[in-house]
Amino acid sequence: MVSVIIGSQWGDEGKGKITDYYSKKADMIVRFQGGNNAGHTVVVENKEFRFRLIPSGAVSGKLVVIGNGTVVDPKILLEEIGELEDEGITVNLRISDRAHVIMPYHKLQDVLEETLKGKLRAGTTKRGIGPCYQDKVGRFGIRFVDLMDNHVFREKLEMFMGMKRKLFAAHSEPFDLDVNEVFDTYNEYAEKLRTYVADTSLLINEAIKEKKNILMEGAQGTHLGIDHGIYPYGTSSNCVAGAACTGAGISPLHIRNVLGIMKAYTTRVGTGPVPTELEDETGDHLREKGGEFGTVTGRPRRCGWLDLVLVRYSNRVNGFTGIALTKLDVLNGLDTVKICTHYEYNGQKVYDFPASMNKLAQCTPVYKTVPGWDFDPEEVVQKGYDTFPEAAQKYIQFIADHLKVPVYVVSVGPARHQTLVRKELF
């Protein structure tokens, strides 16, 4: 059985924690898109693990897979493997031989392009993810299968670095990379990672035939995706459930569940319009109490009320079978809580998320206001769902009714045990 975990907002919804929880009953956990611009945090027995590339299920000692749809910085990957091994965790990892490799020139190009874009810059992490995907689509990328072959790697590296040198020269920018140094460094990476590289599509499909439980872990969020996100202010990969098929090499017929991860409020890192953003004391409350600072960048996140226009669109393009509602505890202590049900634009009601960023920037959120609540997360965990205050239960039910999707999980804290599961995936 294949289940896919997808962020329903702008990333940072808590996918790592939910993946870690459901990985207990999974046989394999697969990353299928994105790169080390994605940060997933897992807390187990007061120990915090921060992942950028390795699937969150690694803490459970499960087989974890980096699929062909990802782009991989081998230096960062080796660091993550080392960090886990230092904690006594054996990393049972496979990397797709078709996954593309982030090169040093991709990082330089990322910085250059962000500078040139001016007000249209995406606010990238400058880790080379976008330029690596550009080269993949342009058909002059380097895959792991190329990296494993010295002759192929050398030939491609010399050709591509020559192309990049001309690109930088055209913009009168320095290109201080030596082909021999890059070749030697990446050859060292290749030897350290060689035993992990495999035909992961074959591996995953064999597991499907054996009726094993497979968990697909999405990165970022639907509204950061290249096709369905707030273009051009998002990332360079598709962040929807369909990407699990292309990014892992499986048929869509195998997907049984699509779990949308939704924070109980809205956050965003980077530029672009955020209709429900709060630049007041409530916004500060959400940021401080929710620890809303990026796992990868440390940047403060923009915070606001829950935007159901945003999530409805995500539900449409993903087909959620269930919702995992996270960080409900962060809303504790507020007198009232607001939920955006639609926008207003030029006097008209807008129920569907617009493609135009100019239009989105001019949309005014229309809210439903509900009573606030307060609860002890540990008491709720110990005594069960019915311990939630009535106002919190009504908030959860309003979301489920509005989206016409059941809430499978409610998370009330960062730790693994602070999770109330109403329906299992496996």
C-alpha positions as CSV (number, residue, x, y, z in Angstrom):
1,M,0.0,0.0,0.0
2,V,1.3,3.5,-0.9
3,S,0.4,6.6,1.1
4,V,1.6,10.1,0.2
5,I,2.2,12.9,2.7
6,I,1.8,16.4,1.2
7,G,2.1,19.9,2.6
8,S,-1.2,21.7,1.9
9,Q,0.2,25.3,2.5
10,W,3.6,27.0,2.0
11,G,5.7,24.3,3.6
12,D,6.7,24.0,7.3
13,E,3.4,22.3,8.1
14,G,5.0,19.5,10.2
15,K,5.4,16.9,7.5
16,G,8.5,15.5,9.2
17,K,6.8,14.8,12.4
18,I,3.8,13.2,10.8
19,T,6.0,11.1,8.5
20,D,8.0,9.9,11.5
21,Y,4.8,8.9,13.3
22,Y,3.4,6.9,10.4
23,S,6.8,5.4,9.5
24,K,6.4,3.1,12.5
25,K,4.2,0.9,10.4
26,A,5.8,1.6,7.0
27,D,8.4,-0.7,5.4
28,M,9.9,2.0,3.2
29,I,9.9,5.9,3.3
30,V,10.6,7.7,0.0
31,R,11.5,11.4,-0.8
32,F,10.4,12.1,-4.3
33,Q,11.1,15.8,-5.0
34,G,13.0,18.8,-3.7
35,G,16.5,19.1,-2.3
36,N,18.2,20.3,0.8
37,N,16.1,23.5,0.7
38,A,13.5,21.4,2.5
39,G,13.9,21.1,6.3
40,H,12.0,18.5,8.3
41,T,12.2,18.3,12.1
42,V,11.6,15.2,14.2
43,V,11.7,15.1,18.0
44,V,12.1,11.7,19.6
45,E,12.6,11.3,23.4
46,N,13.6,15.0,23.7
47,K,16.2,14.6,20.9
48,E,15.7,16.8,17.9
49,F,16.7,15.6,14.4
50,R,16.8,18.0,11.5
51,F,16.6,16.5,8.0
52,R,17.2,18.2,4.7
53,L,17.6,15.2,2.4
54,I,17.3,11.9,4.2
55,P,13.6,10.9,4.7
56,S,12.3,11.5,8.2
57,G,11.7,7.8,8.7
58,A,15.4,7.2,9.1
59,V,15.1,7.7,12.9
60,S,12.9,4.6,13.0
61,G,15.7,2.6,11.3
62,K,13.5,1.9,8.2
63,L,14.6,1.6,4.6
64,V,14.7,5.2,3.3
65,V,14.9,6.1,-0.4
66,I,15.9,9.3,-2.2
67,G,14.0,9.1,-5.5
68,N,14.8,10.3,-9.0
69,G,12.7,13.5,-8.6
70,T,15.1,14.9,-6.0
71,V,18.2,16.9,-6.5
72,V,21.0,16.0,-4.1
73,D,24.0,17.8,-2.7
74,P,26.3,14.9,-1.9
75,K,28.3,16.9,0.7
76,I,25.1,17.7,2.7
77,L,23.9,14.1,2.3
78,L,27.1,12.7,3.7
79,E,26.9,15.1,6.6
80,E,23.4,13.9,7.4
81,I,24.5,10.3,7.3
82,G,27.3,11.0,9.6
83,E,25.1,12.9,12.1
84,L,22.7,9.9,12.3
85,E,25.5,7.4,12.7
86,D,27.0,9.5,15.5
87,E,23.6,9.0,17.3
88,G,24.0,5.3,16.8
89,I,21.4,5.1,14.0
90,T,22.2,2.8,11.1
91,V,21.2,4.6,7.9
92,N,19.5,2.1,5.6
93,L,19.5,4.3,2.5
94,R,19.1,4.0,-1.3
95,I,19.6,6.8,-3.8
96,S,18.2,6.7,-7.2
97,D,20.8,6.4,-10.0
98,R,18.6,8.9,-11.9
99,A,18.6,11.6,-9.3
100,H,20.4,14.7,-10.3
101,V,23.5,16.0,-8.5
102,I,23.9,19.6,-7.2
103,M,27.2,21.0,-8.3
104,P,29.2,24.0,-6.9
105,Y,28.4,26.1,-10.0
106,H,24.7,25.6,-9.3
107,K,25.1,27.5,-6.0
108,L,27.0,30.3,-7.7
109,Q,24.3,30.5,-10.3
110,D,21.6,30.6,-7.7
111,V,23.1,33.7,-6.1
112,L,23.6,35.4,-9.5
113,E,20.1,34.8,-10.7
114,E,18.4,35.9,-7.5
115,T,20.4,39.2,-7.8
116,L,19.4,39.7,-11.4
117,K,15.7,39.0,-10.8
118,G,15.2,42.0,-8.5
119,K,11.7,42.3,-7.2
120,L,10.8,39.0,-8.9
121,R,13.3,37.0,-6.8
122,A,11.8,33.9,-5.1
123,G,13.7,34.3,-1.9
124,T,15.5,31.0,-2.5
125,T,17.9,29.3,0.1
126,K,20.7,29.8,-2.5
127,R,21.6,26.1,-2.2
128,G,21.6,25.5,-6.0
129,I,18.3,23.7,-6.2
130,G,16.7,25.8,-8.9
131,P,19.7,25.9,-11.2
132,C,20.1,22.1,-10.8
133,Y,16.5,21.6,-11.9
134,Q,17.1,24.0,-14.8
135,D,20.0,21.9,-16.0
136,K,17.9,18.7,-15.6
137,V,15.2,20.1,-17.8
138,G,17.8,21.6,-20.2
139,R,19.3,18.1,-20.5
140,F,22.8,19.0,-19.3
141,G,22.6,17.8,-15.8
142,I,24.7,15.3,-14.0
143,R,22.9,12.3,-12.5
144,F,24.2,9.8,-9.9
145,V,24.7,7.2,-12.6
146,D,27.0,9.7,-14.3
147,L,28.8,10.5,-11.1
148,M,29.6,6.8,-10.6
149,D,31.4,6.6,-14.0
150,N,34.7,8.6,-13.9
151,H,34.9,8.9,-17.7
152,V,31.3,10.0,-18.2
153,F,31.5,12.4,-15.2
154,R,34.8,14.0,-16.4
155,E,33.4,14.5,-19.9
156,K,30.2,16.1,-18.8
157,L,31.9,18.2,-16.1
158,E,34.3,19.8,-18.5
159,M,31.6,20.6,-21.0
160,F,29.1,22.0,-18.5
161,M,31.6,24.0,-16.5
162,G,32.7,25.6,-19.8
163,M,29.1,26.5,-20.5
164,K,28.7,28.0,-17.0
165,R,32.0,30.0,-17.3
166,K,30.6,31.7,-20.4
167,L,27.3,32.4,-18.6
168,F,29.1,34.2,-15.8
169,A,31.4,36.0,-18.2
170,A,28.3,37.4,-20.0
171,H,27.3,39.0,-16.8
172,S,30.8,40.2,-15.9
173,E,30.8,37.9,-12.8
174,P,33.7,35.8,-11.6
175,F,33.6,32.0,-11.9
176,D,36.3,30.8,-9.4
177,L,35.9,27.1,-9.9
178,D,38.6,24.7,-11.0
179,V,37.5,21.7,-13.0
180,N,40.2,19.4,-11.5
181,E,39.3,20.4,-7.9
182,V,35.6,19.8,-8.5
183,F,36.3,16.5,-10.2
184,D,38.5,15.3,-7.4
185,T,36.1,16.4,-4.6
186,Y,33.0,14.8,-6.3
187,N,34.9,11.6,-7.0
188,E,35.5,11.3,-3.3
189,Y,31.8,11.8,-2.7
190,A,31.0,9.2,-5.3
191,E,33.1,6.6,-3.6
192,K,31.5,7.2,-0.2
193,L,28.0,7.1,-1.7
194,R,28.5,4.3,-4.2
195,T,27.0,1.5,-2.1
196,Y,23.8,3.5,-1.7
197,V,23.1,4.1,-5.4
198,A,20.5,1.8,-7.0
199,D,17.6,1.6,-9.4
200,T,15.1,2.8,-6.8
201,S,12.0,2.7,-9.1
202,L,12.6,-1.1,-9.4
203,L,13.2,-1.4,-5.6
204,I,9.9,0.5,-4.8
205,N,7.8,-1.4,-7.4
206,E,9.1,-4.7,-6.1
207,A,8.1,-3.7,-2.6
208,I,4.6,-2.8,-4.0
209,K,4.3,-6.3,-5.5
210,E,5.2,-7.7,-2.1
211,K,2.4,-5.7,-0.6
212,K,4.7,-3.7,1.7
213,N,3.7,-0.4,3.3
214,I,5.3,2.5,1.5
215,L,5.2,6.1,2.7
216,M,6.0,8.9,0.2
217,E,7.3,12.0,2.0
218,G,6.7,15.3,0.1
219,A,8.8,18.3,0.7
220,Q,7.9,22.0,0.9
221,G,4.1,22.6,0.2
222,T,1.6,22.6,-2.6
223,H,1.7,26.4,-2.9
224,L,5.5,26.4,-3.3
225,G,5.4,24.1,-6.3
226,I,6.5,25.1,-9.8
227,D,3.1,24.4,-11.4
228,H,0.5,24.9,-8.6
229,G,2.4,27.3,-6.4
230,I,2.6,31.1,-6.2
231,Y,4.8,31.4,-9.3
232,P,7.5,32.7,-9.5
233,Y,7.9,32.9,-5.7
234,G,8.1,29.2,-5.0
235,T,10.5,26.3,-5.5
236,S,11.6,24.5,-8.7
237,S,9.9,21.1,-8.2
238,N,6.3,19.9,-8.2
239,C,5.0,19.6,-4.6
240,V,1.8,17.7,-5.3
241,A,0.7,14.1,-4.9
242,G,1.2,13.4,-8.6
243,A,4.9,14.2,-8.2
244,A,5.2,11.0,-6.1
245,C,4.6,9.0,-9.3
246,T,7.1,10.8,-11.5
247,G,9.6,11.4,-8.7
248,A,9.7,7.9,-7.5
249,G,8.9,5.9,-10.6
250,I,5.5,4.3,-9.7
251,S,2.0,4.2,-11.3
252,P,-0.7,6.4,-9.8
253,L,-2.8,3.3,-9.5
254,H,-0.8,2.3,-6.5
255,I,-1.6,5.3,-4.4
256,R,-4.2,4.5,-1.7
257,N,-4.0,7.5,0.6
258,V,-3.0,11.2,0.2
259,L,-2.6,12.9,3.6
260,G,-2.6,16.7,3.5
261,I,-0.6,18.2,6.3
262,M,-2.1,21.5,7.5
263,K,-0.9,23.8,10.2
264,A,-3.8,25.3,12.3
265,Y,-2.7,28.7,11.0
266,T,-0.7,30.0,8.0
267,T,3.0,30.5,7.7
268,R,5.3,31.4,4.8
269,V,9.0,32.0,4.3
270,G,10.0,34.1,1.3
271,T,8.5,36.7,-0.8
272,G,5.1,37.0,-2.5
273,P,1.6,37.9,-1.2
274,V,0.2,36.2,1.9
275,P,-3.5,37.4,2.2
276,T,-4.0,36.4,5.9
277,E,-0.6,37.6,7.1
278,L,-0.7,39.3,10.6
279,E,1.9,42.1,11.2
280,D,0.7,42.7,14.8
281,E,0.9,41.2,18.3
282,T,-1.1,38.1,17.2
283,G,1.4,37.5,14.4
284,D,4.2,37.8,16.9
285,H,2.4,35.4,19.3
286,L,2.1,32.7,16.5
287,R,5.8,33.2,15.5
288,E,7.2,33.0,19.0
289,K,4.9,30.3,20.5
290,G,5.1,28.2,17.3
291,G,8.9,28.6,17.0
292,E,8.3,29.8,13.4
293,F,11.8,30.0,12.2
294,G,13.1,28.0,9.2
295,T,14.7,24.6,9.8
296,V,17.2,25.2,7.0
297,T,17.6,29.0,6.9
298,G,16.6,30.1,10.4
299,R,14.6,32.9,8.8
300,P,11.5,34.1,10.7
301,R,8.3,32.9,9.0
302,R,5.5,35.2,8.1
303,C,2.4,34.2,10.2
304,G,-1.3,34.6,9.8
305,W,-4.7,33.1,10.3
306,L,-5.7,29.8,8.6
307,D,-6.5,30.4,4.9
308,L,-9.0,27.9,3.7
309,V,-9.0,29.3,0.1
310,L,-5.3,28.2,0.0
311,V,-6.1,24.7,1.4
312,R,-9.2,24.2,-0.8
313,Y,-7.0,24.6,-3.8
314,S,-4.5,22.1,-2.4
315,N,-7.3,19.7,-1.8
316,R,-8.4,20.1,-5.4
317,V,-5.1,19.3,-7.0
318,N,-4.0,16.6,-4.6
319,G,-7.3,14.8,-3.7
320,F,-6.7,14.5,0.0
321,T,-8.2,11.4,1.6
322,G,-7.4,12.8,5.1
323,I,-6.0,15.8,6.9
324,A,-3.3,16.0,9.6
325,L,-3.9,19.2,11.6
326,T,-0.7,20.4,13.3
327,K,0.3,23.0,16.0
328,L,-3.3,23.4,17.3
329,D,-1.6,24.1,20.7
330,V,-0.1,27.3,19.3
331,L,-3.5,28.9,19.2
332,N,-4.0,28.3,22.9
333,G,-4.7,31.4,24.9
334,L,-6.2,33.6,22.2
335,D,-9.6,35.1,23.0
336,T,-10.8,34.6,19.4
337,V,-9.5,32.7,16.4
338,K,-10.2,33.6,12.8
339,I,-10.5,31.4,9.7
340,C,-10.4,32.8,6.2
341,T,-13.2,31.3,4.2
342,H,-12.9,33.4,1.0
343,Y,-11.4,36.7,-0.4
344,E,-12.9,39.9,-1.7
345,Y,-11.4,41.4,-4.9
346,N,-12.9,44.6,-6.4
347,G,-16.1,44.0,-4.6
348,Q,-16.4,40.4,-5.7
349,K,-16.2,37.3,-3.6
350,V,-13.3,35.0,-4.5
351,Y,-13.5,31.4,-3.4
352,D,-10.8,29.9,-5.7
353,F,-7.1,30.6,-5.3
354,P,-6.1,32.9,-8.2
355,A,-3.1,32.3,-10.5
356,S,-2.3,36.0,-10.8
357,M,0.0,37.3,-8.0
358,N,-1.2,40.8,-8.7
359,K,-4.7,39.8,-8.1
360,L,-3.8,37.8,-5.0
361,A,-1.9,40.8,-3.6
362,Q,-5.1,42.9,-3.9
363,C,-7.4,40.2,-2.3
364,T,-8.8,41.0,1.2
365,P,-9.5,37.9,3.4
366,V,-13.0,37.4,4.7
367,Y,-13.0,35.7,8.1
368,K,-15.2,33.6,10.3
369,T,-14.5,34.4,13.9
370,V,-14.8,31.6,16.5
371,P,-14.1,31.5,20.3
372,G,-10.6,30.7,21.4
373,W,-9.6,27.9,23.8
374,D,-6.9,26.7,26.1
375,F,-5.8,23.1,26.9
376,D,-3.0,21.2,28.4
377,P,-1.4,19.2,25.5
378,E,-0.2,16.4,27.8
379,E,-3.6,16.0,29.4
380,V,-5.2,15.7,25.9
381,V,-2.6,13.2,24.9
382,Q,-3.2,11.1,28.0
383,K,-7.0,11.3,28.1
384,G,-7.9,11.5,24.4
385,Y,-9.6,13.6,21.8
386,D,-12.7,14.3,23.8
387,T,-10.6,16.2,26.3
388,F,-10.2,19.0,23.9
389,P,-12.3,22.1,24.8
390,E,-15.5,22.3,22.8
391,A,-14.3,25.4,20.9
392,A,-11.2,23.5,19.7
393,Q,-13.3,20.5,18.7
394,K,-15.6,22.8,16.7
395,Y,-12.6,24.4,15.0
396,I,-11.4,21.0,13.9
397,Q,-14.8,19.9,12.7
398,F,-15.4,23.2,10.8
399,I,-12.2,22.5,8.8
400,A,-13.2,18.9,8.1
401,D,-16.7,20.0,7.0
402,H,-15.5,22.9,4.9
403,L,-13.0,20.8,3.0
404,K,-15.2,17.6,3.0
405,V,-12.1,15.7,4.2
406,P,-11.8,13.9,7.5
407,V,-9.2,14.9,10.0
408,Y,-6.9,11.8,10.6
409,V,-4.4,13.4,13.0
410,V,-4.3,16.3,15.4
411,S,-0.8,17.3,16.6
412,V,-0.4,19.3,19.8
413,G,3.3,19.6,20.2
414,P,6.6,18.8,18.5
415,A,7.3,15.4,20.2
416,R,6.3,12.1,18.6
417,H,3.9,11.2,21.5
418,Q,2.1,14.6,21.2
419,T,0.0,13.1,18.4
420,L,-3.7,12.1,18.5
421,V,-4.4,9.7,15.6
422,R,-8.0,9.2,14.6
423,K,-7.2,7.0,11.6
424,E,-4.1,5.1,10.7
425,L,-2.7,5.0,7.1
426,F,-1.6,1.4,7.3
